Each structure stands twice: as C-alpha cells, then as structure tokens.
Amino acid sequence: MYFFDRAFRSFFIGGSLFAVLSMFVWWMNYPQALSGLSGMNPMYWHAHEMVFGYALATITGFLLTAVMNWTGLNSASGKWLAGLFMLWLSARIGYLINLPLECIAVLDIGFTLGLFLHFFIPVYKSQQWKQIGLAVKFLLLVLANVVYYAGAFGVLAEGILWGVISGLFLVLAINLTMMRRLIPFFTEKALGLPEKDNSKWVDRIAIGGFFGLMIAALLAPTHWITAVIAFPLAVTHAIRWQKWYHPKIWKIVLLWPLYVSYGFMIIGMVLYGFVGLKVIGESLAIHTLAAGGIGLLCSAIMARISLGHTNRNVFEPPRAVVVVFIILALTAIVRVFLPIIDPLHYVLWMQLSQWGWIVGFTIMSIIYWPILTKPSQPKDTGIRL
C-alpha cells in the first residue's frame, strides 16, 4: 500500500492530527485536571506527548524517509513501517483510553527502540558513518523515554522531569542538525545563491554548547553555570543564523518559517540564561524552544517534504499554508512573551496559545490530508531533499 511506502506519509499526517487532539485534551485539563490519562498527571502527559508524540512523529517521518534516500535501502517501508507506526499510534491512544501504564510503556519504548533500529541498521549496512551522530541521538531518546517511565512507576525520583527535559533537548539537537543541513541548502536553491562554506568552529561550539546546556538544564537549571553556557551559545547560533540569512527569504513561503523557528530556538537559549540567573521561570524558556522552535520547524518541514516526495512543486505550496505558519508563530509569541508582559492573565495567554496551536494544525491537517493520503503525482516537478 502506497500509504506505507515511505515514512513521511503516515507519520506526518499522524503527527499533525495528534497535535490537534493532544492540545485539545490539554486545554480540557488546564488549569484544572479532569482526566487521569492512565494515572498520569495531565501536565506530565502533555510534556511527554509533545516531545515523544508530536515532535518525534514528524522527525520519524522525515528522517526515515531521508535514510532510505541516503543509503538506497528499503529499510522503512511496507509492513515494518506499518508496525512502527502502529506502535506510535497505540501508545498515543493508550493514554486517551486509560490503558494500563505498563502497556503504554511497552508500546512507547518499543516505538522509540524501533525508530532507532530503522535508522541505525541501514546506516550500518551502507557504512554511512556521517549519519552515526543522528543514530546516537535516537538511541539516547530511547534511554530518555525509559527514564521517563522509570519516574512514572516511582523507580526513579526525578525520572519524569529528566526524561522530558532530555527528550526535549535531544529532539532539539536532531532539529538543529537538520537545520544545519537544510536551511543553507534550501536558501541557496530557492534564491539561486552560490554555496557557502560553514565555519567548522561555529558548528562545533553550536553542537557541544547545546549538549552542555542540556546537562545544565537537567542538573541545575537555576544555577549561574546555566547562564554562562546559555548566553555564549545563543550568540554562536545567532552568528550562524545571520550568515545564512538573506533578505529575500521572506518571499519564499516554505523558507522563512525555518529562519523564524531557528530564531525562537536562539531566543530560548537566551531565556535559559535568564533562568540560570533566576530572573524568569524555566517554563518560558522551554516553551520558546518547543512551541516556537519545534512547532514551527516541524510544520515547515512537513509542508515542504510532503510536496517534494509526492512530486509536487515545492515553490508552489498550498496558499493556506502561510496562514498556518503565521498562526503558529503568533501562538508562540502569545505563549512566551505575553505572560512576561502581563503575568496576571497567565491562564488566558495559555489558553489562547492552546487554541492557536489547535487551529493551526487543524488547517495543516486539512490542507495536507489529500497530499499525504493519495498517490504521488506521476511527474516530478519539485525539488527533493
């Protein structure tokens, strides 16, 4: 069946629909919890599902499709892909229908382990060692999920927090790796620019510093050392953002959201610096990275890859998709900055951002449903990754 010929179809549409459903459930349980969600506190469930549910679905759709192109192996297709997707879907549904947490843990850890194997095995067989860094991040995501459930079962006191924070930073690290490859490439192709050489020392500081920030966020987010790491890291990423930037990006619908999402990630790093100085709460930094960075980036990746891999023109996306990007960008602003400006109406800003997310991904799901659920066009008119 063509729906499972490549991972982007099932995981993109699944992730987009789940983004709507999960945020609606979170809205119903905020600020007062109404449902148990298999015994989990709704706040912990929301945090986990945004990382291991929504964000990881989009990453899975993109990178399991990409690894088949890189290696030439039919590694994530057909029944194996369908099985992996069912593990992901069953774990998501399991919380909503209150399955025993033990069953959900098996399904969910099974999904993350399957994701690692579907990526690592073709990389190993084809000796694509330059992709091994991504494979290691997928393996660490398995461990992060195990830590989360160890906390949920009371085995590890800080397990839930450590699992969610490490999962978030690993997803961000994967996204930053993708952006390092995609943003310059897409910019050069869209604007007809010559290829630029990226500074290796900037890349090394950007990668190493980000993992340093992850460790600080795990162990001592409000310690001054977090600020010492976060502020220079933000400057490093800002230098890279500026080097890639071109004023004409704002004319390319599927390009400017990548820059805006990267901008949110940089701001999130800055805010983590202020968390280390005990000026703001950690939640604001986390949601800048997540809602602004991951939410906008993953939607933009889905929008472009879906067109390219179904043989549609990536320079002529559906017109309404720009509305999605604007809504999601405004949603992140409402979620992060308005609580700082007007903390007395914190709940209102929270709920407005929840509905912005719901509306944005509802439109995205409607637009891309026929693209992802119908056969590809016969003629290749687009540019693929």
Secondary structure, 3 states (H helix, E strand, C coil): CHHHCCHHHHHHHHHHHHHHHHHHHHHHCCCCCCCCCCCCCHHHHHHHHHHHHHHHHHHHHHHHHHHHHHHCCCCCCHHHHHHHHHHHHHHHHHHHCCCCHHHHHHHHHHHHHHHHHHHHHHHHHHCCHHHHHHHHHHHHHHHHHHHHHHHHCCCCCCHHHHHHHHHHHHHHHHHHHHHHHHHHHHHHHHHCCCCCCCCHHHHHHHHHHHHHHHHHHHHCCCCHHHHHHHHHHHHHHHHHHHHHCCHHHHHCCCCHHHHHHHHHHHHHHHHHHHHHCCCCCHHHHHHHHHHHHHHHHHHHHHHHHHHHCCCCCCCCCCCCHHHHHHHHHHHHHHHHHHHHHCHHHHHHHHHHHHHHHHHHHHHHHHHHHHHHHCCCCCCCCCCCC
